[in-house]
Amino acid sequence: DTAVSQTPKYLVTQMGNDKSIKCEQNLGHDTMYWYKQDSKKFLKIMFSYNNKELIINETVPNRFSPKSPDKAHLNLHINSLELGDSAVYFCASSQGASLTDTQYFGPGTRLTVL
Amino acid sequence: GNSVTQMEGPVTLSEEAFLTINCTYTATGYPSLFWYVQYPGEGLQLLLKATKADDKGSNKGFEATYRKETTSFHLEKGSVQVSDSAVYFCALRYTGNTPLVFGKGTRLSVIA
């Protein structure tokens, strides 16, 4: 049973295209996140949703738009892809948004923009 | 601001060697501290955590103690195995409704 799943695992696309990455969690958690991991393995938060409401929106180009149709899903849509968007994108979830809540990560989606 | 500093890698050790990966933090208030591990080709997994000063987190032979006086959370293991080869991330969360703030990761390679 996969707790946090993402699709696709790999995504190769051309510059200028629009693409989506899907994330689902079956843990019953209220809070979900998107992180970006660059080529040097540095991880940075992009967005966080709590009960389908956006609670964290870091400095991310507005070409990136998260959508949470329900508490179990948080999708990431990216418009007009650029070379610099190439990275591994991780979805995560936690029971709540408190200080001690553990975040559980998905396997990642490796995006390559050509 | 809130940040985490980890020792630069890569770290290469022989099997059964002692491991220490240093982690220090800067944060307002009293953060929770975490170590995550990323095995090749996989997502991050929580390795251990500590939520208040002097707490010790432990899992799979790894330990880390929350030291408020030195703002540190060093990861240790007495005897590493080849299967411990991975990237290790130290992270903090400084208040509710905030994301994890990660260090840059330390790659560990254990050779037989």
Backbone of each chain as ProteinMPNN parsed JSONL, in Angstrom:
{"seq_chain_A": "DTAVSQTPKYLVTQMGNDKSIKCEQNLGHDTMYWYKQDSKKFLKIMFSYNNKELIINETVPNRFSPKSPDKAHLNLHINSLELGDSAVYFCASSQGASLTDTQYFGPGTRLTVL", "coords_chain_A": {"N_chain_A": [[0.841, -1.2, 0.0], [0.807, 2.014, -1.067], [1.679, 4.972, 0.515], [1.991, 7.757, -0.054], [1.618, 8.73, -3.239], [2.832, 9.474, -6.522], [2.329, 10.625, -9.834], [3.417, 11.369, -13.117], [6.31, 9.164, -12.752], [8.553, 9.791, -14.17], [9.113, 12.526, -16.359], [9.454, 13.869, -19.414], [9.828, 16.621, -21.444], [9.198, 19.292, -23.825], [10.444, 22.647, -23.917], [8.206, 25.294, -23.148], [5.911, 23.818, -23.165], [2.889, 22.693, -21.407], [2.378, 21.015, -18.38], [1.261, 18.496, -16.021], [1.575, 17.241, -12.681], [0.589, 14.633, -10.622], [-0.592, 13.981, -7.307], [-1.327, 11.794, -4.669], [-2.566, 10.863, -1.484], [-3.083, 8.265, 0.864], [-3.373, 8.325, 3.557], [-5.096, 9.676, 5.12], [-4.453, 12.224, 5.833], [-4.43, 15.77, 6.606], [-2.898, 17.77, 5.541], [-0.934, 18.802, 2.796], [1.949, 18.956, 0.612], [4.188, 20.505, -1.761], [7.469, 20.039, -2.834], [10.561, 21.13, -4.266], [13.408, 19.652, -5.646], [16.58, 20.429, -6.487], [19.314, 20.05, -8.894], [21.506, 19.8, -7.294], [20.618, 18.517, -5.141], [19.303, 20.076, -3.301], [16.546, 20.846, -1.297], [13.456, 22.509, -1.463], [10.577, 24.126, -0.205], [7.532, 24.555, -2.011], [4.691, 24.822, -2.108], [1.925, 24.597, 0.229], [-0.942, 22.902, 1.374], [-3.725, 22.936, 3.513], [-6.393, 21.101, 4.519], [-7.51, 21.504, 1.958], [-7.029, 24.174, 1.567], [-4.874, 26.786, 0.616], [-1.925, 27.309, 2.374], [0.725, 27.869, 2.445], [2.748, 29.604, 0.276], [5.388, 29.854, -1.391], [8.014, 31.86, -2.845], [7.421, 31.42, -5.899], [7.372, 31.055, -9.409], [4.467, 32.275, -11.13], [3.716, 30.555, -13.049], [3.492, 28.109, -12.002], [0.963, 26.239, -10.64], [-0.814, 25.048, -8.002], [-3.356, 22.606, -7.311], [-6.008, 21.498, -5.364], [-8.241, 19.172, -5.331], [-9.504, 17.634, -3.429], [-8.99, 16.535, 0.009], [-7.213, 14.459, -0.193], [-5.714, 14.735, -2.449], [-3.258, 16.544, -4.253], [-2.412, 18.391, -6.835], [-0.006, 19.462, -9.266], [0.33, 21.937, -11.548], [2.077, 23.05, -14.365], [2.785, 25.732, -16.349], [4.011, 26.763, -19.575], [6.707, 25.615, -19.676], [10.123, 25.849, -18.599], [13.705, 25.59, -19.096], [14.971, 25.712, -16.613], [13.165, 24.598, -14.931], [13.61, 21.978, -14.712], [13.971, 19.336, -12.555], [13.593, 17.394, -9.527], [10.455, 16.732, -8.284], [8.791, 16.636, -5.274], [6.051, 15.356, -3.571], [4.391, 15.64, -0.439], [2.863, 14.665, 2.686], [1.144, 15.395, 5.782], [-0.284, 14.749, 9.025], [-1.334, 17.014, 10.295], [-0.696, 20.543, 10.463], [1.05, 21.12, 12.452], [3.807, 21.834, 14.694], [5.149, 19.469, 15.332], [4.334, 17.525, 13.606], [4.913, 14.766, 11.486], [6.195, 14.623, 8.216], [5.368, 12.814, 5.332], [6.822, 11.508, 2.471], [6.368, 11.344, -1.086], [7.532, 9.298, -3.892], [8.713, 10.946, -5.732], [8.897, 12.961, -8.736], [10.645, 13.044, -11.611], [11.382, 15.667, -13.538], [12.249, 16.615, -16.743], [13.194, 19.138, -18.81], [13.504, 19.9, -22.122]], "CA_chain_A": [[0.0, 0.0, 0.0], [1.623, 3.21, -1.158], [1.07, 5.997, 1.348], [1.959, 8.967, -0.873], [2.005, 8.322, -4.593], [2.915, 10.54, -7.507], [2.426, 10.229, -11.244], [4.261, 10.223, -13.462], [7.596, 9.098, -12.07], [9.462, 10.535, -15.041], [8.395, 13.373, -17.304], [10.38, 14.551, -20.31], [8.982, 17.455, -22.281], [9.863, 20.402, -24.488], [10.223, 24.008, -23.415], [6.993, 25.935, -23.602], [4.736, 22.966, -22.941], [2.197, 22.704, -20.112], [2.305, 19.65, -17.86], [0.759, 18.339, -14.653], [2.023, 16.128, -11.855], [-0.482, 14.326, -9.675], [-0.189, 13.414, -6.018], [-2.424, 11.267, -3.865], [-2.164, 10.204, -0.24], [-4.156, 7.447, 1.443], [-3.104, 8.301, 4.996], [-6.103, 10.456, 5.828], [-3.836, 13.454, 6.327], [-5.096, 17.022, 6.256], [-1.972, 18.75, 4.974], [-0.093, 18.293, 1.709], [3.025, 19.881, 0.242], [5.058, 20.269, -2.909], [8.847, 20.472, -2.694], [11.397, 20.999, -5.46], [14.791, 19.284, -5.361], [17.37, 20.774, -7.672], [20.347, 19.089, -9.31], [22.458, 19.651, -6.192], [19.877, 17.822, -4.072], [18.731, 21.012, -2.34], [15.088, 20.749, -1.241], [12.81, 23.731, -1.034], [9.119, 24.098, -0.246], [6.87, 25.397, -2.985], [3.325, 25.097, -1.671], [1.325, 23.701, 1.202], [-2.382, 23.008, 1.523], [-4.303, 22.323, 4.701], [-7.835, 20.977, 4.272], [-7.784, 22.047, 0.627], [-6.774, 25.609, 1.494], [-3.466, 27.131, 0.478], [-1.409, 27.973, 3.565], [2.086, 28.307, 2.173], [2.992, 29.847, -1.143], [6.695, 30.486, -1.412], [8.28, 32.655, -4.046], [7.452, 30.485, -7.018], [6.742, 31.714, -10.568], [3.029, 31.986, -11.213], [3.491, 29.469, -14.021], [3.206, 26.924, -11.194], [-0.321, 26.414, -9.956], [-1.291, 23.851, -7.325], [-4.803, 22.452, -7.205], [-6.362, 20.45, -4.418], [-9.667, 18.885, -5.497], [-9.973, 17.119, -2.146], [-7.874, 16.479, 0.96], [-6.293, 13.37, -0.517], [-5.016, 15.015, -3.704], [-2.686, 17.866, -4.505], [-1.779, 18.32, -8.142], [0.836, 20.616, -9.612], [0.292, 22.227, -12.975], [3.145, 23.98, -14.732], [2.609, 26.308, -17.687], [5.167, 27.336, -20.294], [7.882, 25.048, -19.022], [11.438, 26.396, -18.922], [14.808, 24.674, -18.807], [15.258, 25.769, -15.186], [12.167, 23.845, -14.166], [14.096, 20.596, -14.593], [14.232, 19.046, -11.141], [12.719, 16.342, -8.995], [9.387, 17.348, -7.494], [8.292, 15.711, -4.271], [4.842, 15.626, -2.827], [4.444, 15.122, 0.929], [1.659, 14.935, 3.468], [1.247, 15.23, 7.231], [-1.587, 14.718, 9.669], [-1.746, 18.403, 10.428], [0.366, 21.496, 10.145], [1.67, 21.538, 13.712], [5.258, 21.825, 14.783], [5.735, 18.137, 15.491], [3.795, 16.563, 12.645], [5.873, 14.173, 10.555], [5.819, 14.659, 6.808], [5.635, 11.602, 4.573], [7.118, 11.938, 1.112], [6.192, 10.463, -2.228], [8.776, 8.847, -4.514], [9.286, 11.992, -6.581], [8.705, 13.007, -10.192], [11.808, 13.691, -12.228], [10.975, 16.446, -14.71], [13.344, 17.069, -17.609], [12.709, 20.04, -19.85], [14.52, 19.947, -23.19]], "C_chain_A": [[0.875, 1.249, 0.0], [0.94, 4.329, -0.397], [0.892, 7.301, 0.575], [2.459, 8.564, -2.26], [1.971, 9.522, -5.524], [2.936, 9.937, -8.897], [2.599, 11.466, -12.101], [5.548, 10.212, -12.636], [8.658, 9.86, -12.85], [8.628, 11.329, -16.043], [9.432, 14.131, -18.117], [9.535, 15.336, -21.306], [9.786, 18.604, -22.875], [9.557, 21.705, -23.768], [8.93, 24.561, -23.98], [5.737, 25.113, -23.404], [4.133, 23.188, -21.565], [2.067, 21.252, -19.646], [1.765, 19.652, -16.427], [1.391, 17.132, -13.99], [0.939, 15.904, -10.807], [0.084, 13.699, -8.403], [-1.431, 12.975, -5.259], [-1.865, 10.658, -2.592], [-3.362, 9.468, 0.353], [-3.992, 7.313, 2.952], [-4.162, 9.041, 5.801], [-5.563, 11.762, 6.378], [-4.594, 14.692, 5.836], [-4.211, 17.978, 5.469], [-1.088, 18.098, 3.918], [0.839, 19.388, 1.214], [3.595, 19.51, -1.126], [6.425, 20.87, -2.608], [9.553, 20.293, -4.028], [12.814, 20.664, -5.018], [15.619, 19.539, -6.606], [18.496, 19.765, -7.911], [21.4, 18.867, -8.231], [21.797, 19.042, -4.964], [19.262, 18.775, -3.052], [17.21, 20.995, -2.446], [14.484, 22.051, -0.751], [11.299, 23.617, -1.19], [8.622, 25.005, -1.37], [5.495, 25.816, -2.463], [2.95, 24.144, -0.541], [-0.16, 23.994, 1.276], [-2.792, 22.317, 2.817], [-5.807, 22.298, 4.519], [-8.258, 21.716, 3.0], [-7.548, 23.545, 0.513], [-5.272, 25.862, 1.454], [-2.992, 27.851, 1.729], [0.033, 28.45, 3.395], [2.236, 28.457, 0.669], [4.299, 30.61, -1.218], [6.876, 31.239, -2.726], [8.505, 31.717, -5.215], [6.819, 31.206, -8.202], [5.272, 31.342, -10.678], [2.689, 31.042, -12.363], [3.157, 28.16, -13.291], [1.895, 27.152, -10.458], [-0.739, 25.081, -9.331], [-2.817, 23.828, -7.325], [-5.099, 21.274, -6.299], [-7.851, 20.168, -4.53], [-10.301, 18.303, -4.238], [-8.757, 16.926, -1.247], [-6.83, 15.446, 0.582], [-5.439, 13.656, -1.748], [-4.475, 16.434, -3.739], [-1.895, 17.758, -5.794], [-1.007, 19.598, -8.412], [0.814, 20.79, -11.118], [1.346, 23.283, -13.287], [2.921, 24.441, -16.17], [3.942, 26.756, -18.269], [6.491, 26.891, -19.676], [9.181, 25.651, -19.531], [12.511, 25.386, -18.528], [15.073, 24.583, -17.304], [14.242, 25.043, -14.315], [12.583, 22.381, -14.0], [14.542, 20.34, -13.165], [13.446, 17.798, -10.777], [11.714, 17.024, -8.068], [8.821, 16.281, -6.559], [7.006, 16.241, -3.656], [5.007, 15.034, -1.435], [3.11, 15.403, 1.611], [1.97, 14.766, 4.944], [-0.149, 15.306, 7.829], [-2.158, 16.122, 9.806], [-0.582, 19.293, 10.078], [1.094, 21.945, 11.415], [3.172, 21.307, 13.675], [5.844, 20.417, 14.745], [5.237, 17.116, 14.481], [4.867, 16.069, 11.683], [5.346, 14.267, 9.141], [6.272, 13.371, 6.12], [5.739, 11.975, 3.099], [6.75, 10.872, 0.086], [7.539, 10.14, -2.86], [9.429, 9.876, -5.424], [8.911, 11.834, -8.051], [9.892, 13.751, -10.784], [11.351, 14.358, -13.516], [12.218, 16.91, -15.456], [12.75, 17.907, -18.727], [13.832, 20.217, -20.882], [14.409, 21.216, -24.029]], "O_chain_A": [[1.6, 1.506, 0.962], [-0.236, 4.613, -0.625], [-0.195, 7.878, 0.545], [3.593, 8.11, -2.414], [1.19, 10.456, -5.339], [3.496, 8.861, -9.108], [1.989, 12.501, -11.834], [5.827, 11.161, -11.903], [9.543, 10.491, -12.272], [7.584, 10.873, -16.511], [10.193, 14.934, -17.579], [8.633, 14.783, -21.936], [10.922, 18.853, -22.47], [8.534, 21.835, -23.095], [8.596, 24.33, -25.142], [4.626, 25.639, -23.466], [4.752, 23.778, -20.68], [1.693, 20.373, -20.422], [1.808, 20.663, -15.726], [1.704, 16.135, -14.641], [0.44, 16.845, -10.191], [1.091, 12.991, -8.426], [-2.44, 13.679, -5.212], [-0.817, 10.013, -2.612], [-4.488, 9.965, 0.349], [-4.413, 6.323, 3.55], [-4.127, 9.033, 7.031], [-6.15, 12.345, 7.289], [-5.286, 14.669, 4.818], [-4.709, 18.889, 4.807], [-0.567, 16.999, 4.11], [0.568, 20.578, 1.37], [3.497, 18.369, -1.579], [6.545, 22.023, -2.193], [9.197, 19.421, -4.821], [13.361, 21.31, -4.124], [15.386, 18.936, -7.654], [18.603, 18.758, -7.212], [22.107, 17.86, -8.251], [22.367, 19.056, -3.873], [18.747, 18.322, -2.03], [16.652, 21.113, -3.537], [14.932, 22.626, 0.241], [10.805, 23.08, -2.181], [9.193, 26.06, -1.648], [5.178, 27.003, -2.387], [3.533, 23.075, -0.363], [-0.592, 25.146, 1.248], [-2.275, 21.256, 3.166], [-6.435, 23.347, 4.379], [-9.243, 22.454, 2.99], [-7.835, 24.134, -0.53], [-4.503, 25.226, 2.174], [-3.562, 28.87, 2.118], [0.495, 29.33, 4.121], [1.898, 27.56, -0.102], [4.33, 31.837, -1.123], [6.0, 31.244, -3.591], [9.624, 31.281, -5.484], [5.822, 31.906, -8.024], [4.883, 30.219, -10.356], [1.518, 30.763, -12.622], [2.613, 27.228, -13.883], [1.739, 28.139, -9.74], [-0.986, 24.106, -10.041], [-3.476, 24.868, -7.338], [-4.522, 20.196, -6.443], [-8.653, 20.85, -3.892], [-11.5, 18.463, -4.012], [-7.623, 17.128, -1.682], [-5.677, 15.551, 0.998], [-4.528, 12.886, -2.054], [-5.133, 17.386, -3.32], [-0.845, 17.118, -5.843], [-1.306, 20.66, -7.868], [1.226, 19.905, -11.867], [1.488, 24.274, -12.57], [2.874, 23.626, -17.092], [4.877, 27.085, -17.539], [7.284, 27.712, -19.214], [9.333, 25.93, -20.72], [12.273, 24.465, -17.746], [15.365, 23.505, -16.785], [14.437, 24.893, -13.109], [11.97, 21.64, -13.232], [15.395, 21.052, -12.634], [12.734, 17.226, -11.602], [12.088, 17.794, -7.183], [8.432, 15.192, -6.981], [6.899, 17.408, -3.279], [5.695, 14.026, -1.271], [2.336, 16.256, 1.178], [2.927, 14.088, 5.318], [-1.072, 15.853, 7.225], [-3.316, 16.376, 9.473], [0.396, 18.855, 9.473], [1.685, 23.025, 11.446], [3.717, 20.681, 12.766], [6.919, 20.205, 14.184], [5.671, 15.964, 14.497], [5.634, 16.86, 11.134], [4.165, 14.016, 8.899], [7.398, 12.909, 6.301], [4.874, 12.657, 2.55], [6.814, 9.672, 0.353], [8.572, 10.646, -2.419], [10.573, 9.698, -5.842], [8.649, 10.733, -8.535], [10.115, 14.928, -10.499], [10.975, 13.681, -14.473], [13.118, 17.518, -14.877], [11.907, 17.438, -19.492], [14.946, 20.625, -20.553], [15.186, 21.408, -24.963]]}, "seq_chain_B": "GNSVTQMEGPVTLSEEAFLTINCTYTATGYPSLFWYVQYPGEGLQLLLKATKADDKGSNKGFEATYRKETTSFHLEKGSVQVSDSAVYFCALRYTGNTPLVFGKGTRLSVIA", "coords_chain_B": {"N_chain_B": [[17.186, 34.527, 9.702], [15.49, 31.329, 9.542], [17.408, 28.424, 9.381], [19.35, 25.596, 8.246], [22.404, 23.979, 8.634], [24.523, 21.687, 7.238], [27.228, 19.311, 7.356], [29.509, 19.249, 4.631], [29.39, 16.92, 1.998], [30.868, 14.494, -0.25], [30.675, 11.758, 2.098], [32.725, 9.095, 2.731], [32.906, 5.88, 3.94], [34.247, 2.92, 5.459], [32.708, -0.275, 5.842], [31.235, -0.927, 8.996], [32.422, 1.206, 10.247], [32.43, 4.173, 12.357], [29.927, 6.645, 12.274], [29.45, 10.112, 11.917], [27.421, 12.796, 11.203], [27.388, 16.136, 10.953], [25.116, 18.645, 12.091], [23.841, 21.824, 12.337], [21.705, 24.455, 13.502], [19.752, 27.413, 12.899], [17.263, 29.191, 14.373], [14.136, 30.73, 15.195], [12.617, 30.713, 18.367], [11.615, 27.472, 19.503], [12.415, 24.973, 17.666], [11.225, 21.95, 16.031], [13.208, 19.116, 15.246], [14.595, 17.148, 12.618], [15.776, 14.194, 10.973], [16.05, 13.122, 7.727], [16.23, 10.499, 5.28], [17.391, 9.702, 2.056], [17.299, 7.213, -0.132], [18.987, 5.864, -3.036], [17.312, 6.859, -5.935], [14.843, 7.049, -4.709], [12.157, 8.486, -2.682], [12.095, 10.791, 0.151], [12.586, 9.557, 3.448], [11.474, 9.608, 6.776], [13.877, 9.465, 9.25], [14.535, 9.921, 11.966], [13.411, 11.903, 14.779], [13.275, 14.834, 16.931], [11.677, 16.721, 19.369], [12.008, 18.486, 21.441], [14.365, 20.188, 23.6], [17.213, 18.271, 24.55], [16.005, 15.9, 23.964], [16.348, 12.64, 22.566], [16.443, 11.278, 19.436], [15.975, 8.156, 17.817], [16.634, 5.421, 15.59], [16.871, 2.5, 13.688], [19.519, 2.076, 14.486], [20.646, 4.543, 14.25], [21.245, 7.695, 15.843], [20.358, 10.856, 17.299], [20.794, 13.803, 19.145], [19.004, 16.467, 20.485], [20.429, 19.422, 20.951], [20.198, 22.221, 22.585], [21.867, 24.162, 23.603], [24.068, 24.216, 21.967], [22.883, 24.487, 19.583], [22.51, 22.195, 17.885], [22.185, 19.055, 16.103], [23.371, 16.464, 15.676], [23.943, 13.601, 13.659], [24.459, 10.195, 14.39], [25.996, 6.954, 14.082], [26.939, 3.827, 15.214], [28.074, 1.698, 13.77], [28.344, 1.435, 10.531], [26.618, 0.176, 7.608], [26.759, -1.207, 4.284], [24.274, -0.874, 3.174], [23.423, 1.5, 4.254], [24.162, 3.527, 2.653], [23.361, 6.527, 1.237], [21.587, 9.677, 0.852], [21.57, 12.05, 3.381], [19.436, 14.166, 5.151], [19.199, 16.931, 7.201], [16.695, 18.653, 9.014], [14.426, 21.27, 9.97], [11.531, 22.46, 11.741], [9.95, 25.347, 12.553], [7.669, 26.443, 13.582], [4.09, 25.961, 13.825], [2.154, 25.4, 10.811], [4.185, 25.926, 9.045], [6.68, 25.083, 6.59], [8.993, 22.288, 6.296], [12.386, 23.133, 6.781], [15.199, 22.507, 5.05], [18.553, 21.196, 5.31], [21.417, 21.059, 3.096], [21.903, 18.46, 2.505], [23.778, 15.421, 2.918], [25.842, 13.257, 1.333], [26.34, 9.864, 1.826], [28.579, 7.266, 1.409], [29.105, 3.891, 1.783], [31.553, 1.493, 1.866], [32.324, -1.9, 1.204]], "CA_chain_B": [[16.11, 33.624, 9.353], [15.622, 29.938, 9.982], [18.23, 27.69, 8.425], [20.04, 24.384, 8.698], [23.716, 23.804, 8.005], [25.055, 20.327, 7.377], [28.579, 19.142, 6.839], [29.577, 18.972, 3.21], [29.795, 15.575, 1.643], [30.401, 13.193, 0.231], [31.374, 11.049, 3.161], [32.961, 7.703, 2.35], [33.353, 5.1, 5.089], [34.261, 1.468, 5.336], [31.684, -0.961, 6.636], [31.448, -1.022, 10.443], [33.012, 2.43, 10.783], [31.547, 5.06, 13.102], [29.452, 7.754, 11.455], [28.872, 11.349, 12.448], [27.099, 13.849, 10.239], [27.079, 17.314, 11.763], [24.007, 19.501, 11.703], [23.536, 22.922, 13.251], [20.541, 25.178, 13.015], [19.4, 28.755, 13.363], [15.797, 29.252, 14.342], [13.44, 31.473, 16.244], [11.837, 29.844, 19.228], [12.064, 26.104, 19.781], [11.961, 24.17, 16.532], [11.362, 20.491, 15.994], [14.346, 18.755, 14.394], [14.368, 15.895, 11.908], [16.7, 13.651, 9.983], [15.446, 12.328, 6.665], [17.187, 9.771, 4.457], [16.943, 9.462, 0.68], [18.048, 6.154, -0.8], [19.072, 6.135, -4.474], [16.112, 6.708, -6.746], [13.623, 7.02, -3.895], [11.787, 9.703, -1.969], [12.658, 10.931, 1.49], [11.933, 8.847, 4.544], [11.861, 10.095, 8.088], [14.768, 8.558, 9.967], [14.272, 10.148, 13.383], [13.094, 13.298, 15.074], [13.268, 15.254, 18.333], [10.82, 17.898, 19.39], [12.393, 19.458, 22.473], [15.767, 20.129, 24.016], [17.721, 17.077, 25.218], [15.396, 14.69, 23.4], [17.178, 11.855, 21.652], [15.724, 10.471, 18.456], [16.767, 6.992, 17.407], [15.959, 4.515, 14.667], [17.769, 1.687, 12.85], [20.899, 2.217, 14.946], [21.028, 5.952, 14.178], [20.802, 8.516, 16.971], [20.688, 12.283, 17.274], [20.305, 14.464, 20.356], [18.656, 17.881, 20.333], [21.257, 20.201, 21.867], [19.803, 23.623, 22.443], [22.97, 25.061, 23.951], [24.968, 24.316, 20.814], [21.974, 24.483, 18.405], [22.984, 21.117, 17.019], [21.403, 17.813, 16.047], [24.298, 15.62, 14.92], [23.51, 12.219, 13.436], [25.531, 9.238, 14.659], [25.726, 5.514, 14.06], [28.151, 3.176, 15.698], [28.664, 0.748, 12.831], [27.544, 1.595, 9.312], [26.546, -0.924, 6.654], [26.672, -0.787, 2.882], [22.881, -0.481, 2.925], [23.192, 2.853, 4.772], [24.561, 4.484, 1.613], [22.188, 7.337, 0.919], [21.762, 11.098, 1.172], [20.938, 12.341, 4.666], [19.024, 15.561, 5.257], [18.768, 17.483, 8.48], [15.63, 19.615, 8.741], [13.732, 21.812, 11.14], [10.25, 23.125, 11.572], [10.086, 26.289, 13.653], [6.372, 26.719, 14.162], [3.049, 25.324, 13.045], [1.821, 25.994, 9.519], [5.382, 26.257, 8.273], [7.227, 23.878, 5.986], [10.324, 21.883, 6.719], [13.542, 23.817, 6.206], [16.19, 21.432, 4.91], [19.943, 21.409, 4.972], [21.721, 20.729, 1.702], [22.078, 17.017, 2.343], [25.125, 14.848, 2.97], [25.854, 11.932, 0.705], [27.166, 8.867, 2.509], [28.872, 6.026, 0.685], [29.751, 2.902, 2.64], [32.15, 0.47, 1.009], [32.561, -3.18, 1.892]], "C_chain_B": [[16.387, 32.232, 9.871], [16.402, 29.146, 8.935], [18.889, 26.494, 9.093], [21.339, 24.27, 7.926], [24.215, 22.4, 8.295], [26.479, 20.288, 6.858], [28.52, 18.767, 5.362], [29.95, 17.514, 3.005], [30.668, 15.618, 0.402], [31.277, 12.63, 1.34], [31.502, 9.592, 2.717], [33.555, 6.969, 3.54], [33.417, 3.625, 4.73], [33.168, 0.887, 6.224], [32.164, -1.096, 8.073], [32.139, 0.2, 11.039], [31.961, 3.227, 11.541], [31.197, 6.262, 12.227], [29.016, 8.925, 12.31], [28.626, 12.279, 11.289], [26.633, 15.054, 11.059], [25.924, 18.127, 11.184], [23.838, 20.576, 12.76], [22.408, 23.742, 12.647], [20.486, 26.59, 13.584], [17.892, 28.858, 13.265], [15.289, 30.154, 15.449], [12.662, 30.47, 17.089], [12.466, 28.474, 19.398], [11.569, 25.179, 18.67], [11.927, 22.689, 16.856], [12.451, 20.168, 14.977], [14.16, 17.347, 13.846], [15.617, 15.492, 11.139], [15.879, 12.801, 9.011], [16.563, 11.652, 5.876], [16.571, 9.534, 3.08], [17.852, 8.411, 0.065], [18.019, 6.397, -2.304], [17.765, 5.867, -5.202], [14.809, 6.727, -5.974], [13.318, 8.396, -3.298], [12.41, 9.74, -0.596], [11.859, 10.122, 2.495], [12.393, 9.467, 5.851], [12.725, 9.049, 8.77], [14.538, 8.683, 11.471], [13.944, 11.623, 13.596], [13.198, 13.556, 16.57], [12.532, 16.581, 18.399], [11.11, 18.863, 20.52], [13.819, 19.187, 22.927], [16.044, 18.881, 24.839], [17.01, 15.797, 24.804], [16.413, 13.967, 22.537], [16.253, 11.091, 20.731], [16.599, 9.3, 18.06], [15.93, 6.082, 16.518], [17.031, 3.787, 13.862], [19.228, 1.844, 13.241], [21.428, 3.644, 14.861], [20.484, 6.683, 15.405], [21.145, 9.971, 16.708], [20.053, 12.908, 18.498], [20.14, 15.946, 20.104], [19.43, 18.668, 21.383], [20.967, 21.682, 21.675], [20.995, 24.548, 22.684], [23.959, 25.239, 22.804], [24.19, 24.384, 19.501], [22.411, 23.43, 17.397], [22.087, 19.893, 17.121], [22.214, 16.828, 15.201], [23.79, 14.187, 14.834], [24.688, 11.284, 13.646], [25.03, 7.812, 14.475], [27.031, 4.812, 14.371], [28.846, 2.302, 14.667], [27.825, 0.767, 11.553], [27.637, 0.352, 8.429], [26.457, -0.361, 5.244], [25.269, -0.268, 2.564], [22.541, 0.896, 3.485], [23.596, 3.925, 3.756], [23.334, 5.216, 1.107], [22.57, 8.805, 1.106], [20.955, 11.386, 2.427], [20.676, 13.843, 4.779], [18.624, 15.878, 6.694], [17.717, 18.554, 8.179], [15.048, 20.119, 10.045], [12.378, 22.352, 10.733], [10.125, 24.047, 12.77], [8.764, 26.721, 14.26], [5.327, 25.988, 13.34], [2.777, 26.097, 11.765], [3.046, 26.5, 8.761], [5.95, 24.964, 7.691], [8.516, 23.452, 6.685], [11.365, 22.757, 6.019], [14.681, 22.806, 6.217], [17.603, 21.977, 4.823], [20.194, 20.916, 3.563], [21.967, 19.25, 1.468], [23.545, 16.607, 2.39], [25.063, 13.455, 2.38], [26.828, 11.028, 1.447], [27.335, 7.66, 1.602], [29.617, 5.1, 1.625], [30.256, 1.782, 1.745], [32.492, -0.771, 1.836], [34.048, -3.441, 2.069]], "O_chain_B": [[17.385, 31.987, 10.549], [16.088, 29.197, 7.746], [18.971, 26.396, 10.318], [21.367, 24.445, 6.708], [24.313, 21.982, 9.449], [26.887, 21.11, 6.037], [27.613, 18.068, 4.911], [30.739, 16.952, 3.764], [31.163, 16.684, 0.038], [32.447, 12.982, 1.488], [30.513, 8.945, 2.372], [34.579, 7.38, 4.085], [32.733, 3.153, 3.822], [32.766, 1.486, 7.222], [33.341, -1.346, 8.331], [32.413, 0.218, 12.239], [30.761, 2.995, 11.393], [32.05, 6.82, 11.537], [28.304, 8.759, 13.3], [29.521, 12.525, 10.481], [25.623, 14.996, 11.76], [25.779, 18.272, 9.97], [23.707, 20.272, 13.946], [22.187, 23.725, 11.437], [21.095, 26.899, 14.609], [17.312, 28.639, 12.202], [15.923, 30.317, 16.491], [12.117, 29.495, 16.57], [13.689, 28.333, 19.432], [10.451, 24.668, 18.725], [12.526, 22.236, 17.832], [12.597, 20.861, 13.97], [13.634, 16.466, 14.527], [16.407, 16.335, 10.713], [15.134, 11.903, 9.404], [17.686, 12.151, 5.806], [15.39, 9.209, 2.957], [19.019, 8.672, -0.224], [17.115, 7.071, -2.799], [17.188, 4.785, -5.095], [13.758, 6.443, -6.548], [14.112, 9.331, -3.4], [13.159, 8.84, -0.215], [10.636, 10.015, 2.411], [13.564, 9.81, 6.009], [12.346, 7.882, 8.857], [14.368, 7.681, 12.166], [14.165, 12.466, 12.727], [13.208, 12.625, 17.375], [12.752, 17.462, 17.568], [10.53, 19.947, 20.568], [14.391, 18.125, 22.68], [15.252, 18.481, 25.692], [17.383, 14.714, 25.254], [17.234, 14.59, 21.863], [15.385, 10.346, 21.185], [17.821, 9.428, 17.976], [14.711, 5.979, 16.661], [17.993, 4.405, 13.407], [20.1, 1.75, 12.377], [22.526, 3.931, 15.34], [19.424, 6.348, 15.933], [22.096, 10.282, 15.991], [18.918, 12.591, 18.853], [21.036, 16.601, 19.572], [19.121, 18.589, 22.573], [21.433, 22.306, 20.722], [21.116, 25.592, 22.043], [24.606, 26.279, 22.683], [24.786, 24.341, 18.425], [22.651, 23.722, 16.225], [21.339, 19.719, 18.083], [21.772, 16.416, 14.128], [23.275, 13.635, 15.806], [25.785, 11.537, 13.148], [23.856, 7.497, 14.672], [28.089, 5.167, 13.851], [30.071, 2.175, 14.683], [26.738, 0.191, 11.5], [28.6, -0.413, 8.496], [26.124, 0.807, 5.042], [25.106, 0.666, 1.778], [21.458, 1.412, 3.207], [23.383, 5.113, 3.996], [22.388, 4.603, 0.611], [23.701, 9.135, 1.462], [19.788, 11.006, 2.522], [21.556, 14.67, 4.539], [17.819, 15.177, 7.306], [17.84, 19.282, 7.193], [15.164, 19.475, 11.088], [12.115, 22.654, 9.569], [10.189, 23.578, 13.906], [8.742, 27.305, 15.343], [5.636, 25.452, 12.276], [3.115, 27.274, 11.641], [2.941, 27.403, 7.931], [5.729, 23.882, 8.234], [9.049, 24.159, 7.541], [11.244, 23.075, 4.836], [15.075, 22.311, 7.273], [17.826, 23.081, 4.327], [19.284, 20.41, 2.907], [22.215, 18.837, 0.336], [24.43, 17.347, 1.961], [24.332, 12.588, 2.86], [27.987, 11.382, 1.665], [26.362, 7.105, 1.092], [30.64, 5.476, 2.198], [29.5, 1.197, 0.97], [32.889, -0.685, 2.998], [34.432, -4.47, 2.627]]}, "name": "protein", "num_of_chains": 2, "seq": "DTAVSQTPKYLVTQMGNDKSIKCEQNLGHDTMYWYKQDSKKFLKIMFSYNNKELIINETVPNRFSPKSPDKAHLNLHINSLELGDSAVYFCASSQGASLTDTQYFGPGTRLTVLGNSVTQMEGPVTLSEEAFLTINCTYTATGYPSLFWYVQYPGEGLQLLLKATKADDKGSNKGFEATYRKETTSFHLEKGSVQVSDSAVYFCALRYTGNTPLVFGKGTRLSVIA"}
